[in-house]
Amino acid sequence: MNGASNPERMTIRRSGERLTRSPAGVSTAPIQVEPLLDGGQDGENTAMRTVLDPGTITNWHAHPRGQLLYVVSGTGRVQSDGGPIITVRQGDSVWFAPGERHWHGAAPDDTFSYISIQSVQDGRAVDWFEPVEMRP
Ligand code: MN
Protein backbone atom coordinates (compact mmCIF):
# COMPACT_ATOMS: atom_id res chain seq x y z
CA MET A 1 0.00 0.00 0.00
CA ASN A 2 1.17 3.49 -0.74
CA GLY A 3 -0.78 5.37 1.90
CA ALA A 4 -2.66 7.35 -0.74
CA SER A 5 -6.42 7.62 -0.71
CA ASN A 6 -8.71 6.54 -3.50
CA PRO A 7 -9.60 9.32 -5.97
CA GLU A 8 -12.18 11.88 -4.84
CA ARG A 9 -13.92 12.01 -8.22
CA MET A 10 -14.74 9.85 -11.20
CA THR A 11 -11.56 8.30 -12.51
CA ILE A 12 -11.01 6.15 -15.57
CA ARG A 13 -8.08 3.84 -16.00
CA ARG A 14 -7.70 2.60 -19.54
CA SER A 15 -7.30 -1.11 -20.08
CA GLY A 16 -3.76 -2.26 -19.48
CA GLU A 17 -2.38 1.15 -18.60
CA ARG A 18 -1.22 0.09 -15.13
CA LEU A 19 -0.02 -3.47 -15.66
CA THR A 20 2.49 -4.47 -13.00
CA ARG A 21 4.11 -7.61 -11.63
CA SER A 22 3.46 -9.05 -8.22
CA PRO A 23 6.24 -8.56 -5.66
CA ALA A 24 8.77 -11.40 -5.56
CA GLY A 25 8.36 -14.17 -3.04
CA VAL A 26 4.58 -14.31 -2.79
CA SER A 27 3.83 -16.89 -5.49
CA THR A 28 5.44 -19.77 -7.36
CA ALA A 29 6.01 -17.54 -10.42
CA PRO A 30 5.48 -13.86 -11.22
CA ILE A 31 1.84 -12.80 -11.42
CA GLN A 32 0.47 -10.04 -13.68
CA VAL A 33 -1.49 -7.50 -11.68
CA GLU A 34 -3.53 -4.56 -12.90
CA PRO A 35 -4.37 -2.31 -9.94
CA LEU A 36 -7.91 -0.92 -10.17
CA LEU A 37 -8.13 0.79 -6.78
CA ASP A 38 -5.05 1.60 -4.70
CA GLY A 39 -6.71 2.75 -1.48
CA GLY A 40 -4.25 2.88 1.38
CA GLN A 41 -6.37 4.38 4.14
CA ASP A 42 -8.05 2.15 6.69
CA GLY A 43 -11.52 1.19 5.52
CA GLU A 44 -10.85 1.92 1.86
CA ASN A 45 -11.07 -0.82 -0.73
CA THR A 46 -8.24 -1.98 -2.89
CA ALA A 47 -9.09 -3.84 -6.09
CA MET A 48 -7.12 -5.47 -8.86
CA ARG A 49 -7.32 -7.70 -11.87
CA THR A 50 -4.86 -10.57 -11.66
CA VAL A 51 -3.69 -13.04 -14.31
CA LEU A 52 -1.82 -16.23 -13.45
CA ASP A 53 -0.07 -18.60 -15.83
CA PRO A 54 -0.98 -22.29 -15.64
CA GLY A 55 0.20 -23.85 -12.39
CA THR A 56 1.11 -20.58 -10.67
CA ILE A 57 -0.26 -20.30 -7.13
CA THR A 58 0.14 -17.80 -4.31
CA ASN A 59 1.75 -18.40 -0.95
CA TRP A 60 -0.45 -18.88 2.05
CA HIS A 61 -1.81 -15.49 3.05
CA ALA A 62 -4.69 -13.72 4.75
CA HIS A 63 -6.54 -10.45 4.32
CA PRO A 64 -7.19 -8.49 7.52
CA ARG A 65 -10.63 -7.36 6.29
CA GLY A 66 -11.35 -10.34 4.00
CA GLN A 67 -11.31 -10.67 0.22
CA LEU A 68 -13.89 -11.09 -2.52
CA LEU A 69 -12.50 -12.85 -5.59
CA TYR A 70 -14.49 -13.00 -8.86
CA VAL A 71 -13.29 -15.37 -11.57
CA VAL A 72 -13.05 -13.61 -14.96
CA SER A 73 -11.64 -16.46 -17.03
CA GLY A 74 -9.85 -19.77 -16.94
CA THR A 75 -9.69 -22.34 -14.18
CA GLY A 76 -8.50 -21.65 -10.66
CA ARG A 77 -7.99 -23.47 -7.43
CA VAL A 78 -8.60 -22.15 -3.95
CA GLN A 79 -8.01 -23.57 -0.50
CA SER A 80 -8.72 -22.39 3.00
CA ASP A 81 -6.24 -23.74 5.54
CA GLY A 82 -7.38 -27.18 6.66
CA GLY A 83 -9.98 -27.49 3.90
CA PRO A 84 -10.05 -29.18 0.50
CA ILE A 85 -8.63 -27.72 -2.71
CA ILE A 86 -11.63 -26.49 -4.73
CA THR A 87 -11.76 -25.73 -8.45
CA VAL A 88 -13.39 -22.44 -9.52
CA ARG A 89 -14.33 -21.26 -12.99
CA GLN A 90 -15.50 -18.19 -14.90
CA GLY A 91 -18.32 -16.43 -13.06
CA ASP A 92 -17.68 -18.07 -9.70
CA SER A 93 -16.95 -15.85 -6.72
CA VAL A 94 -15.15 -16.64 -3.50
CA TRP A 95 -15.23 -14.84 -0.16
CA PHE A 96 -12.29 -15.30 2.19
CA ALA A 97 -13.13 -14.13 5.70
CA PRO A 98 -10.97 -11.63 7.62
CA GLY A 99 -7.80 -13.37 8.77
CA GLU A 100 -8.63 -16.67 7.05
CA ARG A 101 -5.43 -18.37 5.86
CA HIS A 102 -5.78 -19.39 2.21
CA TRP A 103 -4.18 -19.49 -1.22
CA HIS A 104 -5.47 -19.17 -4.77
CA GLY A 105 -3.89 -20.12 -8.04
CA ALA A 106 -4.25 -21.37 -11.58
CA ALA A 107 -5.04 -24.98 -12.40
CA PRO A 108 -2.00 -26.85 -13.75
CA ASP A 109 -3.32 -26.79 -17.33
CA ASP A 110 -5.12 -23.45 -17.60
CA THR A 111 -4.63 -19.75 -17.04
CA PHE A 112 -6.67 -18.07 -14.32
CA SER A 113 -7.75 -14.47 -14.10
CA TYR A 114 -9.82 -12.80 -11.45
CA ILE A 115 -10.84 -9.47 -10.01
CA SER A 116 -10.41 -9.13 -6.28
CA ILE A 117 -11.53 -6.56 -3.74
CA GLN A 118 -9.98 -6.27 -0.29
CA SER A 119 -10.15 -3.41 2.15
CA VAL A 120 -7.38 -1.91 4.20
CA GLN A 121 -6.77 -2.25 7.90
CA ASP A 122 -3.69 -0.91 9.69
CA GLY A 123 -2.37 0.25 6.32
CA ARG A 124 -2.44 -3.09 4.53
CA ALA A 125 -4.82 -5.40 2.69
CA VAL A 126 -2.80 -8.65 2.84
CA ASP A 127 -0.43 -10.51 5.13
CA TRP A 128 1.88 -12.97 3.34
CA PHE A 129 3.01 -16.29 4.80
CA GLU A 130 4.99 -19.32 3.63
CA PRO A 131 4.75 -21.15 0.27
CA VAL A 132 2.13 -23.87 -0.11
CA GLU A 133 3.43 -27.43 0.15
CA MET A 134 1.40 -29.60 -2.19
CA ARG A 135 0.76 -33.13 -0.98
CA PRO A 136 0.42 -35.90 -3.54
MN1 MN B 1 -6.26 -13.91 -1.12
Backbone and ligand atoms as CSV (ligand in chain L), in Angstrom:
chain,resi,resn,atom,element,x,y,z
A,1,MET,N,N,0.845,-1.197,0.000
A,1,MET,CA,C,0.000,0.000,0.000
A,1,MET,C,C,0.876,1.240,0.000
A,2,ASN,N,N,0.363,2.288,-0.603
A,2,ASN,CA,C,1.175,3.487,-0.741
A,2,ASN,C,C,0.729,4.604,0.192
A,3,GLY,N,N,-0.318,4.357,0.978
A,3,GLY,CA,C,-0.783,5.374,1.903
A,3,GLY,C,C,-1.674,6.407,1.270
A,4,ALA,N,N,-1.798,6.376,-0.061
A,4,ALA,CA,C,-2.657,7.350,-0.745
A,4,ALA,C,C,-4.123,6.948,-0.583
A,5,SER,N,N,-5.004,7.914,-0.750
A,5,SER,CA,C,-6.423,7.622,-0.710
A,5,SER,C,C,-6.928,7.340,-2.108
A,6,ASN,N,N,-8.081,6.707,-2.201
A,6,ASN,CA,C,-8.711,6.539,-3.502
A,6,ASN,C,C,-9.135,7.904,-4.041
A,7,PRO,N,N,-9.267,8.025,-5.370
A,7,PRO,CA,C,-9.601,9.320,-5.973
A,7,PRO,C,C,-10.915,9.888,-5.421
A,8,GLU,N,N,-11.003,11.208,-5.392
A,8,GLU,CA,C,-12.183,11.875,-4.840
A,8,GLU,C,C,-13.219,12.189,-5.907
A,9,ARG,N,N,-12.931,11.825,-7.164
A,9,ARG,CA,C,-13.916,12.011,-8.225
A,9,ARG,C,C,-13.774,10.913,-9.267
A,10,MET,N,N,-14.731,10.873,-10.170
A,10,MET,CA,C,-14.737,9.851,-11.198
A,10,MET,C,C,-13.376,9.741,-11.868
A,11,THR,N,N,-12.887,8.535,-11.961
A,11,THR,CA,C,-11.556,8.303,-12.507
A,11,THR,C,C,-11.595,7.099,-13.431
A,12,ILE,N,N,-11.053,7.253,-14.609
A,12,ILE,CA,C,-11.014,6.151,-15.567
A,12,ILE,C,C,-9.574,5.712,-15.753
A,13,ARG,N,N,-9.375,4.416,-15.647
A,13,ARG,CA,C,-8.082,3.840,-16.002
A,13,ARG,C,C,-8.297,3.026,-17.264
A,14,ARG,N,N,-7.549,3.327,-18.291
A,14,ARG,CA,C,-7.703,2.602,-19.540
A,14,ARG,C,C,-7.098,1.208,-19.429
A,15,SER,N,N,-7.706,0.292,-20.133
A,15,SER,CA,C,-7.300,-1.110,-20.076
A,15,SER,C,C,-5.796,-1.262,-20.271
A,16,GLY,N,N,-5.181,-1.929,-19.337
A,16,GLY,CA,C,-3.763,-2.260,-19.475
A,16,GLY,C,C,-2.796,-1.164,-19.124
A,17,GLU,N,N,-3.290,0.020,-18.762
A,17,GLU,CA,C,-2.378,1.154,-18.604
A,17,GLU,C,C,-1.548,1.068,-17.314
A,18,ARG,N,N,-1.941,0.197,-16.412
A,18,ARG,CA,C,-1.221,0.091,-15.135
A,18,ARG,C,C,-0.720,-1.328,-14.856
A,19,LEU,N,N,-0.448,-2.085,-15.892
A,19,LEU,CA,C,-0.017,-3.468,-15.656
A,19,LEU,C,C,1.280,-3.498,-14.847
A,20,THR,N,N,1.294,-4.318,-13.817
A,20,THR,CA,C,2.488,-4.469,-12.997
A,20,THR,C,C,2.715,-5.953,-12.732
A,21,ARG,N,N,3.801,-6.246,-12.047
A,21,ARG,CA,C,4.106,-7.611,-11.630
A,21,ARG,C,C,4.002,-7.692,-10.130
A,22,SER,N,N,3.542,-8.847,-9.657
A,22,SER,CA,C,3.462,-9.048,-8.224
A,22,SER,C,C,4.857,-8.945,-7.615
A,23,PRO,N,N,4.938,-8.571,-6.328
A,23,PRO,CA,C,6.240,-8.560,-5.663
A,23,PRO,C,C,6.812,-9.976,-5.599
A,24,ALA,N,N,8.137,-10.080,-5.615
A,24,ALA,CA,C,8.775,-11.401,-5.557
A,24,ALA,C,C,8.468,-12.081,-4.235
A,25,GLY,N,N,8.443,-13.408,-4.277
A,25,GLY,CA,C,8.364,-14.167,-3.036
A,25,GLY,C,C,6.969,-14.425,-2.514
A,26,VAL,N,N,5.932,-14.083,-3.280
A,26,VAL,CA,C,4.577,-14.307,-2.789
A,26,VAL,C,C,3.825,-15.340,-3.619
A,27,SER,N,N,4.492,-15.902,-4.638
A,27,SER,CA,C,3.835,-16.886,-5.489
A,27,SER,C,C,4.909,-17.742,-6.152
A,28,THR,N,N,4.481,-18.838,-6.780
A,28,THR,CA,C,5.444,-19.766,-7.364
A,28,THR,C,C,6.068,-19.225,-8.645
A,29,ALA,N,N,5.475,-18.215,-9.230
A,29,ALA,CA,C,6.011,-17.544,-10.417
A,29,ALA,C,C,5.419,-16.137,-10.426
A,30,PRO,N,N,6.030,-15.222,-11.193
A,30,PRO,CA,C,5.479,-13.862,-11.225
A,30,PRO,C,C,4.017,-13.849,-11.683
A,31,ILE,N,N,3.261,-12.935,-11.140
A,31,ILE,CA,C,1.839,-12.797,-11.425
A,31,ILE,C,C,1.609,-11.414,-12.012
A,32,GLN,N,N,0.789,-11.337,-13.080
A,32,GLN,CA,C,0.469,-10.044,-13.681
A,32,GLN,C,C,-0.692,-9.419,-12.905
A,33,VAL,N,N,-0.482,-8.183,-12.480
A,33,VAL,CA,C,-1.490,-7.499,-11.676
A,33,VAL,C,C,-1.818,-6.149,-12.310
A,34,GLU,N,N,-3.094,-5.873,-12.448
A,34,GLU,CA,C,-3.533,-4.557,-12.901
A,34,GLU,C,C,-4.303,-3.907,-11.757
A,35,PRO,N,N,-3.677,-2.968,-11.049
A,35,PRO,CA,C,-4.366,-2.306,-9.940
A,35,PRO,C,C,-5.571,-1.514,-10.465
A,36,LEU,N,N,-6.696,-1.650,-9.792
A,36,LEU,CA,C,-7.910,-0.916,-10.172
A,36,LEU,C,C,-8.254,0.144,-9.132
A,37,LEU,N,N,-7.961,-0.162,-7.887
A,37,LEU,CA,C,-8.130,0.787,-6.784
A,37,LEU,C,C,-6.946,0.597,-5.843
A,38,ASP,N,N,-6.277,1.692,-5.501
A,38,ASP,CA,C,-5.050,1.604,-4.702
A,38,ASP,C,C,-5.235,2.028,-3.253
A,39,GLY,N,N,-6.453,2.170,-2.807
A,39,GLY,CA,C,-6.714,2.749,-1.484
A,39,GLY,C,C,-5.742,2.294,-0.417
A,40,GLY,N,N,-5.205,3.230,0.342
A,40,GLY,CA,C,-4.248,2.881,1.382
A,40,GLY,C,C,-4.704,3.270,2.770
A,41,GLN,N,N,-5.865,3.936,2.841
A,41,GLN,CA,C,-6.368,4.377,4.144
A,41,GLN,C,C,-7.270,3.296,4.731
A,42,ASP,N,N,-7.215,3.159,6.042
A,42,ASP,CA,C,-8.049,2.152,6.688
A,42,ASP,C,C,-9.510,2.313,6.268
A,43,GLY,N,N,-10.124,1.189,5.921
A,43,GLY,CA,C,-11.517,1.186,5.518
A,43,GLY,C,C,-11.739,1.361,4.036
A,44,GLU,N,N,-10.717,1.804,3.313
A,44,GLU,CA,C,-10.852,1.919,1.861
A,44,GLU,C,C,-10.677,0.553,1.212
A,45,ASN,N,N,-11.270,0.396,0.033
A,45,ASN,CA,C,-11.075,-0.824,-0.729
A,45,ASN,C,C,-9.860,-0.706,-1.634
A,46,THR,N,N,-9.160,-1.809,-1.785
A,46,THR,CA,C,-8.236,-1.977,-2.891
A,46,THR,C,C,-8.873,-2.989,-3.837
A,47,ALA,N,N,-8.550,-2.896,-5.115
A,47,ALA,CA,C,-9.087,-3.840,-6.086
A,47,ALA,C,C,-8.064,-4.024,-7.188
A,48,MET,N,N,-8.066,-5.188,-7.778
A,48,MET,CA,C,-7.119,-5.472,-8.857
A,48,MET,C,C,-7.638,-6.581,-9.751
A,49,ARG,N,N,-7.116,-6.567,-10.963
A,49,ARG,CA,C,-7.324,-7.701,-11.866
A,49,ARG,C,C,-6.005,-8.443,-11.920
A,50,THR,N,N,-6.069,-9.759,-11.762
A,50,THR,CA,C,-4.863,-10.568,-11.658
A,50,THR,C,C,-4.916,-11.689,-12.681
A,51,VAL,N,N,-3.779,-11.963,-13.323
A,51,VAL,CA,C,-3.689,-13.043,-14.311
A,51,VAL,C,C,-2.539,-13.960,-13.926
A,52,LEU,N,N,-2.836,-15.248,-13.814
A,52,LEU,CA,C,-1.818,-16.235,-13.449
A,52,LEU,C,C,-1.625,-17.226,-14.588
A,53,ASP,N,N,-0.375,-17.563,-14.848
A,53,ASP,CA,C,-0.067,-18.599,-15.826
A,53,ASP,C,C,-0.448,-19.963,-15.251
A,54,PRO,N,N,-0.634,-20.957,-16.130
A,54,PRO,CA,C,-0.985,-22.295,-15.641
A,54,PRO,C,C,-0.031,-22.762,-14.539
A,55,GLY,N,N,-0.602,-23.274,-13.470
A,55,GLY,CA,C,0.195,-23.848,-12.386
A,55,GLY,C,C,0.721,-22.869,-11.365
A,56,THR,N,N,0.604,-21.577,-11.621
A,56,THR,CA,C,1.109,-20.582,-10.669
A,56,THR,C,C,0.116,-20.400,-9.523
A,57,ILE,N,N,0.606,-20.506,-8.305
A,57,ILE,CA,C,-0.258,-20.301,-7.133
A,57,ILE,C,C,0.421,-19.347,-6.155
A,58,THR,N,N,-0.392,-18.722,-5.320
A,58,THR,CA,C,0.138,-17.802,-4.313
A,58,THR,C,C,0.681,-18.582,-3.118
A,59,ASN,N,N,1.439,-17.894,-2.291
A,59,ASN,CA,C,1.750,-18.405,-0.952
A,59,ASN,C,C,0.479,-18.405,-0.108
A,60,TRP,N,N,0.572,-19.072,1.028
A,60,TRP,CA,C,-0.449,-18.885,2.048
A,60,TRP,C,C,-0.490,-17.398,2.410
A,61,HIS,N,N,-1.679,-16.884,2.629
A,61,HIS,CA,C,-1.809,-15.492,3.046
A,61,HIS,C,C,-3.190,-15.274,3.659
A,62,ALA,N,N,-3.395,-14.088,4.174
A,62,ALA,CA,C,-4.695,-13.718,4.751
A,62,ALA,C,C,-4.916,-12.234,4.507
A,63,HIS,N,N,-6.180,-11.857,4.511
A,63,HIS,CA,C,-6.542,-10.454,4.324
A,63,HIS,C,C,-7.219,-9.962,5.604
A,64,PRO,N,N,-6.673,-8.907,6.218
A,64,PRO,CA,C,-7.189,-8.486,7.522
A,64,PRO,C,C,-8.681,-8.143,7.518
A,65,ARG,N,N,-9.199,-7.682,6.365
A,65,ARG,CA,C,-10.629,-7.365,6.287
A,65,ARG,C,C,-11.355,-8.275,5.307
A,66,GLY,N,N,-10.726,-9.402,4.928
A,66,GLY,CA,C,-11.345,-10.341,4.002
A,66,GLY,C,C,-11.073,-9.982,2.551
A,67,GLN,N,N,-11.544,-10.867,1.657
A,67,GLN,CA,C,-11.314,-10.668,0.218
A,67,GLN,C,C,-12.453,-11.294,-0.571
A,68,LEU,N,N,-12.934,-10.553,-1.546
A,68,LEU,CA,C,-13.886,-11.087,-2.523
A,68,LEU,C,C,-13.121,-11.298,-3.820
A,69,LEU,N,N,-13.211,-12.511,-4.344
A,69,LEU,CA,C,-12.502,-12.853,-5.586
A,69,LEU,C,C,-13.555,-13.292,-6.600
A,70,TYR,N,N,-13.539,-12.680,-7.790
A,70,TYR,CA,C,-14.486,-13.005,-8.857
A,70,TYR,C,C,-13.704,-13.532,-10.061
A,71,VAL,N,N,-14.046,-14.734,-10.489
A,71,VAL,CA,C,-13.287,-15.368,-11.572
A,71,VAL,C,C,-13.721,-14.797,-12.918
A,72,VAL,N,N,-12.771,-14.199,-13.644
A,72,VAL,CA,C,-13.047,-13.609,-14.959
A,72,VAL,C,C,-12.910,-14.651,-16.055
A,73,SER,N,N,-11.850,-15.462,-15.976
A,73,SER,CA,C,-11.639,-16.458,-17.026
A,73,SER,C,C,-10.725,-17.564,-16.530
A,74,GLY,N,N,-10.755,-18.676,-17.229
A,74,GLY,CA,C,-9.854,-19.772,-16.936
A,74,GLY,C,C,-10.339,-20.652,-15.793
A,75,THR,N,N,-9.384,-21.381,-15.235
A,75,THR,CA,C,-9.689,-22.341,-14.181
A,75,THR,C,C,-8.742,-22.117,-13.015
A,76,GLY,N,N,-9.317,-21.902,-11.839
A,76,GLY,CA,C,-8.502,-21.652,-10.660
A,76,GLY,C,C,-8.720,-22.687,-9.592
A,77,ARG,N,N,-7.850,-22.621,-8.613
A,77,ARG,CA,C,-7.990,-23.468,-7.432
A,77,ARG,C,C,-7.840,-22.616,-6.195
A,78,VAL,N,N,-8.652,-22.908,-5.203
A,78,VAL,CA,C,-8.603,-22.151,-3.953
A,78,VAL,C,C,-8.625,-23.135,-2.788
A,79,GLN,N,N,-7.992,-22.734,-1.699
A,79,GLN,CA,C,-8.005,-23.573,-0.504
A,79,GLN,C,C,-7.926,-22.699,0.733
A,80,SER,N,N,-8.818,-22.964,1.675
A,80,SER,CA,C,-8.721,-22.391,3.003
A,80,SER,C,C,-7.939,-23.375,3.867
A,81,ASP,N,N,-7.111,-22.869,4.761
A,81,ASP,CA,C,-6.237,-23.743,5.541
A,81,ASP,C,C,-7.057,-24.814,6.265
A,82,GLY,N,N,-6.682,-26.069,6.037
A,82,GLY,CA,C,-7.383,-27.181,6.665
A,82,GLY,C,C,-8.530,-27.735,5.850
A,83,GLY,N,N,-8.869,-27.056,4.743
A,83,GLY,CA,C,-9.979,-27.493,3.896
A,83,GLY,C,C,-9.486,-28.103,2.598
A,84,PRO,N,N,-10.419,-28.571,1.769
A,84,PRO,CA,C,-10.046,-29.178,0.495
A,84,PRO,C,C,-9.640,-28.128,-0.539
A,85,ILE,N,N,-8.917,-28.569,-1.555
A,85,ILE,CA,C,-8.632,-27.721,-2.715
A,85,ILE,C,C,-9.861,-27.748,-3.616
A,86,ILE,N,N,-10.383,-26.583,-3.966
A,86,ILE,CA,C,-11.629,-26.489,-4.727
A,86,ILE,C,C,-11.364,-25.767,-6.046
A,87,THR,N,N,-11.903,-26.329,-7.126
A,87,THR,CA,C,-11.761,-25.729,-8.453
A,87,THR,C,C,-12.837,-24.666,-8.664
A,88,VAL,N,N,-12.447,-23.521,-9.209
A,88,VAL,CA,C,-13.391,-22.437,-9.523
A,88,VAL,C,C,-13.217,-22.024,-10.977
A,89,ARG,N,N,-14.324,-21.593,-11.568
A,89,ARG,CA,C,-14.334,-21.257,-12.993
A,89,ARG,C,C,-15.023,-19.918,-13.236
A,90,GLN,N,N,-14.943,-19.481,-14.485
A,90,GLN,CA,C,-15.503,-18.192,-14.898
A,90,GLN,C,C,-16.877,-17.952,-14.277
A,91,GLY,N,N,-17.036,-16.805,-13.652
A,91,GLY,CA,C,-18.315,-16.430,-13.062
A,91,GLY,C,C,-18.468,-16.823,-11.611
A,92,ASP,N,N,-17.624,-17.712,-11.120
A,92,ASP,CA,C,-17.682,-18.069,-9.697
A,92,ASP,C,C,-17.102,-16.920,-8.868
A,93,SER,N,N,-17.564,-16.806,-7.638
A,93,SER,CA,C,-16.945,-15.852,-6.721
A,93,SER,C,C,-16.622,-16.558,-5.420
A,94,VAL,N,N,-15.620,-16.037,-4.739
A,94,VAL,CA,C,-15.150,-16.645,-3.498
A,94,VAL,C,C,-14.971,-15.534,-2.469
A,95,TRP,N,N,-15.483,-15.757,-1.279
A,95,TRP,CA,C,-15.231,-14.837,-0.161
A,95,TRP,C,C,-14.290,-15.505,0.820
A,96,PHE,N,N,-13.195,-14.860,1.129
A,96,PHE,CA,C,-12.291,-15.300,2.190
A,96,PHE,C,C,-12.517,-14.361,3.373
A,97,ALA,N,N,-12.791,-14.934,4.524
A,97,ALA,CA,C,-13.135,-14.131,5.703
A,97,ALA,C,C,-11.903,-13.404,6.248
A,98,PRO,N,N,-12.102,-12.339,7.015
A,98,PRO,CA,C,-10.974,-11.633,7.617
A,98,PRO,C,C,-10.067,-12.597,8.385
A,99,GLY,N,N,-8.781,-12.555,8.069
A,99,GLY,CA,C,-7.798,-13.368,8.774
A,99,GLY,C,C,-7.750,-14.837,8.371
A,100,GLU,N,N,-8.585,-15.248,7.450
A,100,GLU,CA,C,-8.633,-16.667,7.047
A,100,GLU,C,C,-7.424,-17.011,6.166
A,101,ARG,N,N,-6.605,-17.951,6.639
A,101,ARG,CA,C,-5.431,-18.373,5.855
A,101,ARG,C,C,-5.881,-19.136,4.631
A,102,HIS,N,N,-5.359,-18.754,3.452
A,102,HIS,CA,C,-5.783,-19.390,2.213
A,102,HIS,C,C,-4.741,-19.147,1.126
A,103,TRP,N,N,-4.944,-19.807,0.002
A,103,TRP,CA,C,-4.182,-19.485,-1.216
A,103,TRP,C,C,-5.134,-19.589,-2.389
A,104,HIS,N,N,-4.741,-18.986,-3.514
A,104,HIS,CA,C,-5.467,-19.170,-4.768
A,104,HIS,C,C,-4.455,-19.258,-5.891
A,105,GLY,N,N,-4.834,-19.952,-6.944
A,105,GLY,CA,C,-3.894,-20.117,-8.042
A,105,GLY,C,C,-4.553,-20.713,-9.260
A,106,ALA,N,N,-3.757,-20.828,-10.324
A,106,ALA,CA,C,-4.252,-21.374,-11.583
A,106,ALA,C,C,-4.171,-22.893,-11.559
A,107,ALA,N,N,-5.122,-23.537,-12.211
A,107,ALA,CA,C,-5.044,-24.981,-12.403
A,107,ALA,C,C,-3.781,-25.295,-13.205
A,108,PRO,N,N,-3.270,-26.524,-13.078
A,108,PRO,CA,C,-2.001,-26.853,-13.747
A,108,PRO,C,C,-2.033,-26.670,-15.260
A,109,ASP,N,N,-3.227,-26.779,-15.866
A,109,ASP,CA,C,-3.316,-26.788,-17.330
A,109,ASP,C,C,-4.133,-25.621,-17.887
A,110,ASP,N,N,-4.311,-24.569,-17.104
A,110,ASP,CA,C,-5.124,-23.450,-17.604
A,110,ASP,C,C,-4.673,-22.149,-16.949
A,111,THR,N,N,-4.849,-21.058,-17.666
A,111,THR,CA,C,-4.626,-19.752,-17.044
A,111,THR,C,C,-5.804,-19.449,-16.113
A,112,PHE,N,N,-5.644,-18.415,-15.304
A,112,PHE,CA,C,-6.668,-18.065,-14.320
A,112,PHE,C,C,-6.615,-16.559,-14.152
A,113,SER,N,N,-7.735,-15.903,-14.370
A,113,SER,CA,C,-7.747,-14.470,-14.095
A,113,SER,C,C,-8.961,-14.133,-13.248
A,114,TYR,N,N,-8.749,-13.174,-12.369
A,114,TYR,CA,C,-9.819,-12.799,-11.446
A,114,TYR,C,C,-9.717,-11.323,-11.097
A,115,ILE,N,N,-10.825,-10.801,-10.614
A,115,ILE,CA,C,-10.845,-9.473,-10.007
A,115,ILE,C,C,-11.051,-9.678,-8.519
A,116,SER,N,N,-10.261,-8.988,-7.723
A,116,SER,CA,C,-10.408,-9.129,-6.275
A,116,SER,C,C,-10.570,-7.763,-5.630
A,117,ILE,N,N,-11.298,-7.767,-4.525
A,117,ILE,CA,C,-11.533,-6.556,-3.738
A,117,ILE,C,C,-11.205,-6.891,-2.293
A,118,GLN,N,N,-10.367,-6.055,-1.679
A,118,GLN,CA,C,-9.982,-6.273,-0.291
A,118,GLN,C,C,-9.758,-4.914,0.356
A,119,SER,N,N,-10.290,-4.728,1.539
A,119,SER,CA,C,-10.148,-3.412,2.148
A,119,SER,C,C,-8.978,-3.388,3.123
A,120,VAL,N,N,-8.616,-2.177,3.480
A,120,VAL,CA,C,-7.377,-1.909,4.203
A,120,VAL,C,C,-7.628,-1.789,5.696
A,121,GLN,N,N,-6.761,-2.423,6.447
A,121,GLN,CA,C,-6.767,-2.252,7.903
A,121,GLN,C,C,-5.326,-2.124,8.358
A,122,ASP,N,N,-5.060,-1.160,9.233
A,122,ASP,CA,C,-3.688,-0.911,9.687
A,122,ASP,C,C,-2.727,-0.738,8.506
A,123,GLY,N,N,-3.224,-0.106,7.448
A,123,GLY,CA,C,-2.372,0.253,6.316
A,123,GLY,C,C,-2.095,-0.856,5.329
A,124,ARG,N,N,-2.726,-2.013,5.485
A,124,ARG,CA,C,-2.443,-3.090,4.526
A,124,ARG,C,C,-3.681,-3.929,4.270
A,125,ALA,N,N,-3.668,-4.596,3.111
A,125,ALA,CA,C,-4.815,-5.401,2.694
A,125,ALA,C,C,-4.485,-6.884,2.636
A,126,VAL,N,N,-3.207,-7.233,2.889
A,126,VAL,CA,C,-2.803,-8.649,2.837
A,126,VAL,C,C,-1.623,-8.872,3.782
A,127,ASP,N,N,-1.589,-10.049,4.358
A,127,ASP,CA,C,-0.430,-10.515,5.132
A,127,ASP,C,C,0.060,-11.806,4.476
A,128,TRP,N,N,1.322,-11.805,4.050
A,128,TRP,CA,C,1.882,-12.974,3.342
A,128,TRP,C,C,2.552,-13.935,4.294
A,129,PHE,N,N,2.375,-15.243,4.002
A,129,PHE,CA,C,3.011,-16.291,4.801
A,129,PHE,C,C,3.857,-17.187,3.889
A,130,GLU,N,N,4.052,-18.430,4.312
A,130,GLU,CA,C,4.992,-19.325,3.630
A,130,GLU,C,C,4.391,-19.933,2.356
A,131,PRO,N,N,5.261,-20.473,1.473
A,131,PRO,CA,C,4.750,-21.155,0.274
A,131,PRO,C,C,3.898,-22.374,0.626
A,132,VAL,N,N,3.005,-22.712,-0.273
A,132,VAL,CA,C,2.133,-23.873,-0.108
A,132,VAL,C,C,2.935,-25.134,-0.424
A,133,GLU,N,N,2.833,-26.135,0.445
A,133,GLU,CA,C,3.430,-27.435,0.152
A,133,GLU,C,C,2.339,-28.355,-0.331
A,134,MET,N,N,2.423,-28.724,-1.606
A,134,MET,CA,C,1.403,-29.603,-2.186
A,134,MET,C,C,1.663,-31.050,-1.786
A,135,ARG,N,N,0.627,-31.709,-1.295
A,135,ARG,CA,C,0.762,-33.128,-0.977
A,135,ARG,C,C,0.231,-33.954,-2.132
A,136,PRO,N,N,0.870,-35.068,-2.425
A,136,PRO,CA,C,0.424,-35.900,-3.542
A,136,PRO,C,C,-0.967,-36.484,-3.294
L,1,MN,MN,MN,-6.264,-13.910,-1.118
